[in-house]
Amino acid sequence: MNTTKLLIQFQKKYTSLSSEYDDIFTLSRKRIHLCRETLLMMRKVVLKNSFTSPSEEITFFKHIKQGPLSSLLFNKFLARLEWHCPKASIKKQEVYLKKELVRCDDFFLEHIDFGQYIQIDATHLDELYFTRKANENPQFELQFSEIYDLEFNTPRDLLLAKFSAFKKLIKHIHNRLVELPSKFYREYLSKSHLVWTGNKVDLIELIYALHSVGAVKGGRIEIRELASSFETLFNINLGNYYRKFIEIRGRKIDRTKFLDSLKDNLLQRMDETDN
């Protein structure tokens, strides 16, 4: 099996995990395990089969390996961010998240030359940055992992992965800051006294329907946030609603059973009122 196939398999499994786990810590843990597993398999392939040319080696370390490696770093950064984020004070959460953004900026400033090299899609130093030949006479300070595994690292593949991971982390932090006030008041201040007395599956069907037509926030809302709002509003724990939605999709008949029932009952009520 070649490394390209391993990357494709990794990407499919990585994406599917998002539909199976809604808890951010469980999801990060599962993703980290998948990343490590994929990197180990890639390492075996690389050590068993020699690259046919420097360009092939550069392609692997600059592109293929970056998939699981950058995802591994991002999920580690993400888990750390969420574990250390204050829980009770909205102001402290905001201060903490903004400090993390500064920390990300400091990283990019520290490595500004390499960042510019990547941003302009330069290639003239690729053989120096992304082949293991450079490890024979290193011109750079060795990265920590390279001290123990020079056969599966190059002078800059880990640094490139960090660039990608920090960019994803910045996007996550920006999203957290945008949703922070509503999320805080939803979780700590505005507990509803309403109780959902129907089936959980029916509510999940309704949530996905509203999300599909963009009826909330003009469609600029993640299914996780929408589901969480309904859980708070109706004092209910929907559990793994991603998996439940998969079950709804798998229905042979009446795929929109609850929505059809809503329509039928509303029409009946209108008819009765008219009469």
KATA-V609074 format. One record per pair of residues at least 24 apart in sequence whose C-alpha atoms are under 7 Angstrom apart, sorted by the first residue. I is the first residue (numbers start at 1). J is the second residue. D is the distance in Angstrom with one decimal. If there is no record, write none. Layout:
BEGIN
I	J	D
I	J	D
END
This chain:
BEGIN
2	45	6.9
3	42	5.8
4	64	6.7
7	64	6.5
7	67	6.9
10	38	6.8
19	242	5.2
19	243	6.8
20	242	6.1
20	243	6.1
21	240	6.9
22	240	6.8
25	79	6.2
28	75	5.3
28	79	6.5
32	72	5.3
32	75	6.4
35	68	4.8
35	69	6.8
35	71	6.9
35	72	5.5
38	68	6.7
39	68	6.6
43	152	6.4
54	127	6.9
57	131	6.1
58	126	6.7
58	127	6.8
58	130	5.2
58	131	5.9
61	130	5.8
61	157	6.0
62	130	6.2
62	157	6.2
66	161	5.8
69	161	6.1
70	161	4.3
70	162	6.3
70	164	6.0
70	165	5.3
71	165	6.6
73	162	6.7
73	165	5.9
74	165	4.4
74	166	6.8
74	168	6.9
74	169	6.6
78	169	6.7
90	184	6.4
94	177	6.7
97	173	6.4
101	170	6.4
104	166	6.3
129	154	6.4
129	155	5.4
129	156	5.0
130	154	5.3
130	155	6.6
130	156	6.2
130	157	6.2
186	232	6.9
191	232	6.5
192	232	6.5
192	233	5.2
192	234	6.7
192	235	6.9
194	233	6.4
194	234	5.0
194	235	6.7
195	234	4.6
195	235	5.7
196	234	5.1
196	236	6.9
200	238	6.2
201	244	6.8
202	258	5.6
204	241	6.5
206	259	6.9
END
